[in-house]
Amino acid sequence: MLPSRSNAERFRQTQRALLDVGRELFTDPGYTHTSAEAIVRRVGVSRGAFYYHFPGKAALFAAVFAEVCREYIHVVQTRMETAEGETWERFMASLGVLLDQLGRPSVQRIVCVDGPVVLGWSHARRRAPDFQFLHSVFAQLYAEGVIKPMPLDLCTYLVHSLCSQAARYIAQAEERALAQRDMTAALRRLLAGLRVPQETEP
């Protein structure tokens, strides 16, 4: 028998509240310093209600991690899809947006810092859509003959690490706008080294 509309609505509202409060507390003070009891108290539900939705704190974190990832990579993909030019130019146009999104407090703490610890590095990497985004971009660039041949996983890992560290640098900078401008320009120069040299007219 299907639950009544009111029960289904209460289910969705409770789950939404758990996700929202989980995101807030996993961002600050972070996963380690957030207990399931603190989440339950903030939401105002029983422990039984919490465990009805999620088997434990780690499961709630995984759900929040996935939601945060979907949101920020959607912004990056939208920027690339609406940019003009070939794949390389559109990727360069999206790079600053990627750094900006990676620098958001929730993304920094949940995805970049606690994600690999709580979920496991390889698991977090596989589920992080920015890694998949970069992998798909480099696969396309390689297919177009724009970048030099190299293992795609290796290339993606190195660039993903560069972007993550660049975003952390920007997030900690006193003048964030200036740091983002300079770091984006530096990354673009570094990534230009991946390109196949273009032929010049004799």
Secondary structure, DSSP 4 states (H G I P E B T S, - for coil): -PPPHHHHHHHHHHHHHHHHHHHHHHHTT-STT--HHHHHHHHT--HHHHHHH-SSHHHHHHHHHHHHHHHHHHHHHHHHHHS-SSHHHHHHHHHHHHHHHHTSHHIIIIIIIIHHHHH-HHHHHHH-HHHHHHHHHHHHHHHTT-B----HHHHHHHHHHHHHHHHHHHHH-SSHHHHHHHHHHHHHHHHHTTBPPPP---
